[in-house]
Amino acid sequence: MGRFSESVADDSSDTGIDMSPLIDCVFILLIFFIVTTVFVEETGVEVNKPLAASASNLEKTSLLIAITDTGQVFAGGSEIGVAGVRPLVKRALLKDSTTPVILQTDMDSKAGAFMRVLDEVNLAGAKKVSMSTLKGGS
């Protein structure tokens, strides 16, 4: 036959696309998005917020505390009561001393309940305290 011989393609070999690099890229992107996502911890109770013309958006990395119309205090999905506010705020401030505290007060709640919670937040050492409202016109 000579120097050149006819070669026959081997039909039994797999000629496929290697998916490993693609899967690696997808997992790296998934990890990146999970790490960079900011999770907002909800209070666990729905309150009827009052309207305010001067309302503005606040940071997402905030501590949310809700006060219902009956005076119950919620944070992180469970009722903590007024006595649980100060330890909760202190723990949050240990992680980051600039963490803002947002009070979500029902518009039918008593001013006394709001003032007791606000007092506990201030005694815990919070520097930024805001009240959550609905943005309304003047």
trRosetta pair geometry for C-beta under 8 A, 3 or more apart (Angstrom, degrees):
i j d omega theta_ij theta_ji phi_ij phi_ji
1 4 7.9 -118 149 78 93 48
1 5 5.5 49 138 -99 139 91
2 5 7.5 171 73 -64 69 66
10 13 4.9 69 98 -12 109 107
18 21 6.7 62 112 6 101 94
19 22 5.2 -63 -163 46 61 115
19 23 5.7 61 142 -25 87 105
20 23 5.8 -58 -145 38 30 109
20 24 6.3 33 157 -22 65 106
21 24 5.5 -52 -147 35 34 115
21 25 6.5 35 155 -20 66 103
22 25 5.8 -52 -151 33 31 111
22 26 6.5 31 152 -18 64 105
23 26 5.7 -53 -149 35 34 112
23 27 6.4 31 155 -16 66 106
24 27 5.9 -59 -150 39 30 108
24 28 6.3 30 154 -19 65 107
25 28 5.7 -55 -146 36 31 111
25 29 6.4 30 155 -16 65 106
26 29 5.8 -55 -150 38 31 110
26 30 6.3 34 151 -21 64 107
27 30 5.4 -51 -145 35 34 115
27 31 6.4 35 156 -18 66 103
28 31 5.9 -52 -148 36 31 110
28 32 6.4 35 151 -22 63 106
29 32 5.5 -53 -147 35 32 115
29 33 6.4 26 158 -14 66 106
30 33 6.1 -59 -148 39 28 105
30 34 6.3 27 156 -18 64 108
31 34 5.8 -57 -146 37 31 111
31 35 6.2 26 159 -17 66 109
32 35 6.1 -62 -148 38 26 107
32 36 6.2 4 163 -3 64 116
33 36 6.2 -64 -136 47 28 100
33 37 6.2 41 161 -40 64 105
34 37 6.0 -50 -148 16 26 115
38 60 4.8 97 120 106 137 132
38 61 6.0 -90 -159 -64 126 87
40 60 5.3 -94 -74 -170 108 89
40 62 7.5 12 -134 46 96 80
40 64 7.5 57 177 -18 93 131
41 63 7.9 -7 62 -128 114 51
41 64 6.6 -165 89 31 74 106
41 76 5.5 -10 161 -106 127 72
41 77 7.9 -91 -180 -20 92 92
42 64 6.6 -39 -148 73 30 149
42 76 8.0 113 79 -119 46 25
42 77 6.8 68 84 -65 84 79
43 47 7.7 -1 74 -11 149 110
43 64 4.9 -108 -58 124 93 111
43 65 6.6 113 -114 -143 117 16
43 66 3.6 102 159 -14 160 118
43 74 4.7 93 165 108 97 103
43 75 5.8 -51 -134 -107 76 38
43 76 7.3 -15 -133 -9 36 26
43 77 7.4 156 145 -56 25 36
43 104 6.0 -128 -19 42 155 134
44 66 7.4 -152 52 29 66 135
44 74 5.1 -131 66 173 99 127
44 75 7.5 45 17 115 111 6
44 76 6.6 3 -24 100 122 27
44 77 3.4 139 -83 -121 129 35
44 78 6.1 32 59 -28 173 30
45 66 5.0 -169 64 101 104 149
45 68 5.9 -67 148 -72 147 109
45 72 7.5 161 -90 98 174 115
45 74 4.3 121 5 28 122 165
47 66 5.2 -171 -29 -160 129 110
47 67 7.1 61 -110 67 149 47
47 68 6.2 -140 -100 -105 96 54
47 69 7.7 155 -140 -35 84 75
47 104 5.0 150 41 142 140 101
47 105 6.6 -160 167 143 152 11
47 106 4.1 -124 -159 -73 98 77
47 109 7.9 -21 -150 -30 120 122
48 69 7.2 17 31 -54 110 115
48 106 5.1 53 44 -148 77 84
48 107 5.4 -78 109 23 93 94
48 108 6.5 34 63 1 126 99
49 104 6.5 -67 -87 -159 105 84
49 105 7.5 93 -120 68 67 52
49 106 7.5 -85 -74 -115 38 36
49 107 6.6 81 168 -39 16 97
49 132 5.8 -80 -120 120 133 87
49 133 5.3 163 167 -140 112 36
49 134 4.8 136 96 -29 114 86
50 105 7.7 -11 1 88 103 91
50 107 4.0 123 -67 -98 86 112
50 133 5.4 -44 78 -132 72 99
50 134 7.0 -149 105 24 26 88
51 55 8.0 -94 -171 -27 50 131
51 133 6.4 96 -154 173 13 108
51 134 5.1 -45 -99 74 62 98
51 135 7.6 9 -151 128 74 10
51 136 3.3 23 -170 -13 116 149
52 55 4.5 117 81 -50 100 93
52 133 3.9 47 7 119 116 159
52 134 7.3 137 19 65 71 48
52 135 7.1 -51 70 -113 70 39
52 136 6.3 116 42 32 22 95
53 135 7.9 66 -134 -165 24 62
53 136 5.9 -66 -75 85 56 74
53 137 6.3 13 -112 163 94 19
53 138 4.0 55 -123 -76 151 82
55 133 4.9 -131 -93 80 120 104
55 134 6.9 -105 -55 115 169 21
55 135 4.0 -135 74 -95 131 73
55 136 7.2 81 4 14 126 61
58 62 6.0 43 125 -56 121 150
58 100 6.2 -124 179 101 127 155
58 102 6.3 164 74 -82 158 129
58 130 5.9 -175 -79 54 152 163
59 62 5.6 136 84 -48 83 98
59 100 6.0 125 45 24 112 129
61 96 7.4 4 146 65 127 160
61 99 6.7 -99 134 -125 91 82
61 100 7.9 103 93 31 66 87
62 99 6.8 140 -129 -178 41 78
62 100 4.7 -38 -119 79 98 92
62 101 7.0 154 -174 -104 89 17
62 102 4.9 42 152 -8 138 113
63 75 7.3 9 176 -151 89 126
63 88 7.3 150 -172 141 134 100
63 89 6.5 146 112 -111 162 68
63 92 4.6 9 -74 -148 140 171
63 99 5.7 61 -18 150 105 120
63 100 7.2 -168 26 96 75 44
63 101 4.8 -27 69 -110 105 69
63 102 7.0 167 79 22 49 70
64 75 6.7 165 94 -131 62 79
64 102 5.2 -22 -106 70 66 102
64 104 6.1 18 -170 -12 98 116
64 132 7.6 24 -136 -38 97 145
65 73 6.5 -7 -179 -169 101 97
65 74 7.4 156 -162 79 54 47
65 75 4.8 -27 -108 -80 70 111
65 80 7.9 -74 -134 47 99 131
65 85 6.4 54 -138 -126 151 100
65 88 7.5 128 -88 100 115 142
65 101 6.6 5 4 -175 114 98
65 102 7.2 167 27 84 69 50
65 103 5.4 -27 74 -110 96 64
65 104 7.0 180 87 23 41 76
65 117 6.4 180 131 -178 136 128
65 121 7.3 -150 26 -78 155 122
66 73 7.2 154 82 -156 52 47
66 74 4.5 -15 61 61 104 98
66 75 7.1 170 18 -72 73 55
66 103 7.8 141 -99 -167 27 52
66 104 4.3 -26 -105 73 77 107
66 105 7.6 171 -158 -78 51 33
66 106 7.9 60 180 -36 90 84
67 71 6.9 -17 -172 -140 94 33
67 72 7.4 161 -153 78 49 42
67 73 5.7 -16 -100 -100 72 71
67 74 8.0 -174 -74 22 27 74
67 103 6.6 9 -4 -175 110 98
67 104 7.1 174 22 88 65 55
67 105 4.6 -2 56 -116 111 74
67 106 6.4 -122 101 12 69 81
67 109 5.1 76 126 -140 105 170
67 113 5.5 151 -170 131 130 114
67 114 5.9 177 74 -87 168 68
67 117 5.8 -132 -72 -8 128 159
68 71 6.8 -44 71 26 77 19
68 72 4.5 10 31 51 120 91
68 73 7.9 -136 8 -67 80 28
68 74 7.1 62 -34 -7 100 111
68 106 5.3 35 -160 -13 34 138
68 109 6.5 142 111 -86 28 114
69 106 4.3 -91 -58 113 71 149
69 107 8.0 -12 -93 64 98 45
69 108 3.9 10 -127 86 117 105
69 109 5.1 -128 -116 -70 38 65
70 109 7.8 -55 21 -112 21 82
71 109 6.4 135 -77 -150 53 97
71 110 6.1 -6 -79 29 104 108
71 113 4.1 -145 -128 -97 85 145
72 79 5.6 -53 -178 -130 112 118
72 81 7.7 -58 -152 -91 63 54
73 79 6.8 102 74 -159 53 71
73 80 5.6 -67 108 66 99 80
73 81 5.5 99 50 -140 110 9
73 82 5.7 128 -6 -66 148 50
73 84 7.1 176 99 57 123 99
73 85 6.3 -60 163 -62 153 107
73 113 7.7 -167 -61 -180 95 104
73 117 5.9 165 -110 -97 130 124
74 77 7.5 -41 -179 -176 106 2
74 78 6.8 -179 -146 97 80 21
74 79 5.4 -52 -93 -97 75 53
74 80 6.8 125 -130 9 24 83
75 78 7.4 -28 68 62 52 63
75 80 5.1 -15 31 -3 101 137
75 84 7.5 -156 34 116 120 115
75 85 7.6 128 -19 -108 142 65
75 88 5.7 81 92 -175 158 163
76 80 7.7 68 38 -47 99 122
76 88 7.8 -152 -6 -142 123 130
80 83 7.8 -141 150 71 75 61
80 84 3.2 -125 171 89 96 140
80 85 6.5 128 113 -61 124 55
80 88 6.2 3 -168 -39 163 142
81 84 5.1 94 58 6 76 102
81 85 7.8 -114 102 -25 48 82
82 85 5.9 -36 -164 -3 41 118
82 113 7.7 -129 -76 -151 118 71
82 116 5.1 -25 -136 134 139 122
82 117 6.1 -115 -122 -79 83 70
82 120 6.2 174 -178 -34 77 149
83 86 7.6 -53 -174 23 38 99
84 87 6.2 -62 -157 46 52 104
84 88 5.8 52 151 -25 79 114
85 88 5.9 -67 -151 39 27 112
85 89 6.2 20 160 -16 67 110
85 117 5.6 177 -96 -143 163 74
85 120 3.9 82 88 115 125 140
85 121 6.2 -70 160 -60 119 70
85 124 7.2 -125 130 -34 78 136
86 89 6.0 -58 -144 38 28 107
86 90 6.2 29 158 -20 64 108
86 120 4.6 -109 -54 -173 86 94
86 121 7.7 -140 -91 -74 58 28
86 123 5.8 -34 -113 89 119 106
86 124 4.5 -176 -146 -71 65 103
87 90 5.6 -55 -144 37 32 113
87 91 6.4 34 158 -21 66 104
87 124 7.8 -131 -39 -112 14 121
88 91 6.0 -55 -152 34 28 110
88 92 6.6 24 152 -15 63 107
88 124 8.0 -45 68 -117 58 161
89 92 5.7 -56 -149 38 34 111
89 93 6.2 29 154 -17 67 109
89 101 6.0 -5 -122 -91 112 140
89 120 7.3 149 8 133 137 85
89 121 5.4 157 -86 -130 161 63
89 124 3.6 89 90 115 123 163
89 125 7.4 164 130 49 111 69
89 126 5.5 -71 -173 -50 128 114
90 93 5.8 -59 -145 40 30 109
90 94 6.6 40 153 -30 63 99
90 124 4.8 -125 -54 -157 76 101
90 125 6.9 75 -103 30 74 110
91 94 5.7 -47 -153 22 32 115
91 95 7.3 30 152 -14 60 99
92 95 6.1 -55 -162 32 37 109
92 96 7.4 -40 163 50 67 78
92 99 4.9 -119 150 93 104 160
92 101 7.6 121 88 -84 148 93
93 96 7.2 -88 -142 79 33 44
93 97 5.3 48 -172 -118 82 52
93 99 5.9 -134 -90 38 55 112
93 124 6.7 160 -1 145 139 100
93 125 5.8 143 154 86 174 109
93 126 6.6 -134 -72 -86 128 65
94 97 8.0 37 -95 -72 14 72
95 99 7.0 52 74 -43 95 137
96 99 4.7 107 86 -47 99 95
97 127 7.6 52 155 -1 80 123
98 127 6.9 -45 -126 52 54 127
98 128 7.1 42 -176 1 64 123
99 126 7.6 -73 86 -128 80 93
99 128 7.7 -150 110 52 32 108
100 126 7.7 85 -148 -171 34 110
100 128 3.8 -57 -111 104 85 124
100 129 7.4 177 -165 -80 73 25
100 130 6.3 14 174 4 119 109
101 121 5.2 -175 114 -154 161 129
101 126 4.6 -23 -1 -150 130 156
101 128 6.8 152 21 93 66 67
101 129 5.0 -14 69 -111 102 72
101 130 7.4 166 87 26 52 65
102 129 8.0 164 -87 -160 30 48
102 130 5.1 -20 -112 72 74 95
102 131 7.4 133 -163 -118 66 12
102 132 5.1 66 168 -51 109 102
103 114 7.0 103 156 -147 144 87
103 117 6.3 130 -127 117 128 127
103 118 6.7 -40 -54 -80 162 82
103 121 7.3 -104 -62 -34 115 158
103 129 7.0 25 -14 -176 107 92
103 130 7.1 -170 23 93 74 44
103 131 5.2 -32 69 -110 97 64
103 132 6.6 -155 87 6 40 84
104 131 7.9 135 -91 -166 28 58
104 132 4.2 -18 -96 49 73 134
105 109 5.3 -110 -176 43 91 139
105 114 5.2 22 -119 -102 148 114
105 131 6.2 -33 14 -152 112 104
105 132 7.4 152 14 52 63 80
106 109 4.5 110 65 -30 88 101
109 113 5.4 -94 172 66 110 130
109 114 6.2 117 112 -47 122 98
110 113 4.8 95 67 1 89 100
110 114 7.3 -159 97 -1 51 86
111 114 5.5 -57 -153 40 40 114
111 115 6.1 39 152 -22 71 107
112 115 5.7 -55 -144 37 31 110
112 116 6.4 33 156 -21 65 103
113 116 5.9 -51 -148 32 31 110
113 117 6.6 25 155 -12 63 107
114 117 6.0 -61 -151 40 30 107
114 118 6.0 30 153 -19 67 111
115 118 5.5 -53 -140 40 32 113
115 119 6.1 38 156 -24 64 105
116 119 5.7 -53 -149 34 28 114
116 120 6.6 28 152 -18 62 104
117 120 5.7 -53 -150 35 33 111
117 121 6.4 35 151 -20 65 104
118 121 5.7 -52 -148 35 32 113
118 122 6.4 29 154 -15 65 106
118 129 6.8 107 -143 165 83 148
119 122 5.8 -57 -148 39 30 109
119 123 6.2 29 154 -18 65 109
120 123 5.7 -54 -143 39 30 111
120 124 6.4 35 154 -25 63 105
121 124 5.8 -55 -154 30 30 113
121 126 4.9 -34 168 25 87 138
121 129 5.5 113 127 -111 137 131
122 125 7.9 76 176 -53 33 15
122 126 6.5 -83 -93 50 35 89
122 129 6.9 -53 -70 -32 78 155
126 129 5.3 91 115 -63 125 97
133 136 7.8 -80 148 2 109 97
